[in-house]
Amino acid sequence: MGNQQMLTATVHREEDWYIAQCLEIDVASQGRTIREALGNVREAVELYLAEVAEPERGRH
């Protein structure tokens, strides 16, 4: 992997789901547990940052 960057996430509960949101970029995800929500938002952030780094890759 290349550069690592520290980002901040908040987690809150909405009914049966935990919602994790990255504060530095507008990315959020959810999970049934806090751990799952944080793992899902990490994956979503990684995908988002990969798309920003290579915007042409995702276009057809």
C-alpha positions as CSV (number, residue, x, y, z in Angstrom):
1,M,0.0,0.0,0.0
2,G,1.0,3.6,-0.5
3,N,0.5,6.5,1.8
4,Q,-1.5,5.9,4.9
5,Q,-3.8,8.7,6.1
6,M,-5.5,8.9,9.5
7,L,-9.2,9.7,9.1
8,T,-11.9,10.1,11.8
9,A,-15.2,8.3,11.9
10,T,-18.2,8.7,14.1
11,V,-20.7,6.0,14.9
12,H,-24.3,6.3,16.0
13,R,-27.2,4.0,16.3
14,E,-30.4,4.2,14.3
15,E,-32.8,1.5,15.4
16,D,-31.1,-1.9,14.7
17,W,-28.2,-0.4,12.7
18,Y,-24.9,1.3,13.6
19,I,-24.0,4.1,11.2
20,A,-20.4,5.0,10.7
21,Q,-19.5,8.3,8.9
22,C,-16.1,9.6,7.9
23,L,-15.8,13.2,9.0
24,E,-13.1,14.3,6.6
25,I,-15.0,13.1,3.5
26,D,-18.6,12.5,2.8
27,V,-18.7,8.7,3.1
28,A,-20.9,6.6,5.4
29,S,-21.8,3.0,5.8
30,Q,-23.7,0.8,8.3
31,G,-23.6,-2.5,10.1
32,R,-25.4,-4.6,12.7
33,T,-22.4,-4.0,15.1
34,I,-20.0,-1.2,15.7
35,R,-17.2,-3.3,14.4
36,E,-19.1,-4.2,11.2
37,A,-20.1,-0.5,10.6
38,L,-16.4,0.6,11.0
39,G,-15.2,-2.1,8.7
40,N,-17.8,-1.2,6.1
41,V,-17.0,2.5,6.2
42,R,-13.3,1.8,6.0
43,E,-13.9,-0.2,2.8
44,A,-16.2,2.5,1.4
45,V,-13.5,5.2,2.1
46,E,-10.9,3.0,0.4
47,L,-13.1,2.6,-2.7
48,Y,-13.9,6.3,-2.7
49,L,-10.2,7.3,-2.5
50,A,-9.2,4.8,-5.2
51,E,-11.9,6.4,-7.5
52,V,-10.7,9.9,-6.7
53,A,-7.1,8.9,-7.4
54,E,-8.1,7.2,-10.8
55,P,-11.3,8.8,-11.9
56,E,-11.1,7.3,-15.5
57,R,-10.9,3.7,-14.2
58,G,-14.5,3.6,-13.1
59,R,-16.0,5.1,-16.3
60,H,-17.3,3.0,-19.2
